[in-house]
C-alpha cells in the first residue's frame, strides 16, 4: 500500500494514495468550455496582459 504523509499543525496525517485513472490529452480537450475560434499564443498573451492592466 502506498501512503501520503502530510504535516498539519505539528501532526502527521497518513492517507492511502488514490490512483487516478490514466488520462490522455484527447480526454482533456474541451474541458475549458471555450467555444470560439482557435487563439494564437500571441492572442492569449495579449489577453493576459490586458487583464493584468485592468486589475491594477
C-alpha positions as CSV (number, residue, x, y, z in Angstrom):
1,X,0.0,0.0,0.0
2,X,1.2,3.5,-0.8
3,X,0.5,6.3,1.6
4,X,0.7,10.1,1.5
5,X,2.2,11.9,4.5
6,X,1.3,15.5,5.3
7,X,2.2,17.7,8.3
8,X,-0.7,19.7,9.7
9,X,0.0,21.9,12.8
10,X,2.6,19.6,14.3
11,X,0.7,16.4,13.5
12,X,1.3,13.9,10.7
13,X,-1.6,12.8,8.6
14,X,-1.4,9.5,6.8
15,X,-3.8,8.6,4.0
16,X,-3.8,6.0,1.2
17,X,-2.7,7.2,-2.2
18,X,-5.6,7.4,-4.6
19,X,-4.8,6.2,-8.0
20,X,-6.1,8.5,-10.7
21,X,-7.4,7.0,-14.0
22,X,-5.0,7.2,-16.9
23,X,-5.8,10.4,-18.8
24,X,-4.7,11.4,-22.3
25,X,-4.7,14.8,-23.9
26,X,-7.7,13.8,-26.0
27,X,-9.6,13.2,-22.8
28,X,-8.9,16.8,-21.7
29,X,-9.7,18.6,-25.0
30,X,-12.6,20.9,-24.5
31,X,-12.5,20.9,-20.7
32,X,-12.2,24.7,-20.6
33,X,-15.6,25.1,-22.2
34,X,-14.3,27.7,-24.8
35,X,-16.4,27.5,-27.9
36,X,-14.9,30.2,-30.1
37,X,-12.2,30.1,-32.8
38,X,-8.7,28.9,-32.0
39,X,-6.4,31.6,-30.5
40,X,-2.7,32.0,-31.2
41,X,-0.2,32.2,-28.4
42,X,0.2,36.0,-29.2
43,X,-3.6,36.5,-28.8
44,X,-3.6,34.7,-25.4
45,X,-0.5,36.6,-24.2
46,X,-2.2,39.9,-25.2
47,X,-5.4,38.9,-23.4
48,X,-3.5,38.0,-20.2
49,X,-1.6,41.4,-20.4
50,X,-4.9,43.3,-20.9
51,X,-6.5,41.5,-17.9
52,X,-3.4,42.3,-15.7
53,X,-3.6,46.0,-16.7
54,X,-7.3,46.1,-15.9
55,X,-6.9,44.5,-12.5
56,X,-4.5,47.3,-11.2
